[in-house]
């Protein structure tokens, strides 16, 4: 696929980093040479210097021959005009725009985005999506992923298996005997940096990062069975004042179970603007690493800290500092997947991968099958797809074992009416089934062919 990505900032870099893993021809447009030079050193892309909304720049980038344009600059208006130019002049078949301003996202203006007005096929709002992802993690203390499936009747959760987990050294096939009330589908285990789909004879080990599906109504009982229960996160300190922290604070303000939230921002003007927008959030202007500022924020009493600045190192350092001050749980936003290799060495610090969250919002447009929703999992080892079998689908009536899914992919759950099934290999697929499928990163093309 030939793709133009407009914008080489954090969001554009996240998208490019993922797209270059596949067989894609990527052209990146940005008006800052330094951004392009840095990106070109890391990825095999064609850089084009200029304004992505200008027809001559899009022509120089080869817009008339591309399959997809992703306008992901930090300017909403530039992104919308780029999509308009791509459609009107170059007839680009698919156009995705990053829109961050809440003014443009109000439902009352939804008819603004159409072939007759601003031709945008899909709107992405990474800052909102990241805030939502962090909020879901805060609501399940200790989790590093919390992804809704099947209209939120099912969740994918990820936990690091503690040394005192009562299920350690129990073969998965015997989980139903040891913990009869435990009903989960284990999607994948990451052990010493390697991901694998476990067999019935495999056992959990201390330090395993376990990805599993569980009915939303059974999350509390499941956490108890794993010995992973923790107190609720009631006091939150956020490092960094930006649109992510703003969106997160707005969600927290509506949550009666979270007592308070505080934001620490070093730029006084940004802090002042945030304070105007937020009603029940304390905004503190000062150095994030300052003992005085941390004391003012009540860091010793915090249940969790969330670091969402634009700088990975600042996020990790502030989280480590919070840990040293006794904060039980820390969450750090990272923009580079290079930091994923640190996850086994930084204790319980939870890493939220900007790339995974951002790319999840556009996966439906990238995959050659009709997906209802899709997620890129945070360690980059696979994707979770949700798709529906139509009445005329050739897969109806087939046993799962006959689908010849690759070894690193599996159907993990089936929504059949009001029922949720964790299927065995002899389960027969039926029309109207909604399938939740884990797809290994190396299996995407093979699985696309099966379900296309």
Secondary structure, DSSP 8 states (H G I E B T S, - for coil): -EEEEE--SHHHHHHHHHHTTSS-EEEEEES-HHHHHHHHHHS--EEEES-TTSHHHHHHTTGGG-SEEEE-SS-HHHHHHHHHHHHHTT--SEEEEE---HHHH-GGGGGGBSTTSB--SEEE-HHHHHHHHHHHHHHSTT-SEEEEETTTTEEEEEEE--TT-TTTT-BGGGHHHHSTT--EEEEEEEETTEEE---TT-B--TT-EEEEEEEGGGHHHHHHHHT-------EEEEE--SHHHHHHHHHHHT-TT--EEEEEES-HHHHHHHHHH-SSEEEEES-TT-HHHHHHTTGGG-SEEEE--S-HHHHHHHHHHHHHTT-SEEEEEES-GGGGGGTTTSTT-EEEEHHHHHHHTTHHHHSSS-EEEEEE-TTSSEEEEEEE--TT-TTTT-BGGGG---TT-EEEEEEETTEEE---TT-B--TT-EEEEEEETT-HHHHHHHH-
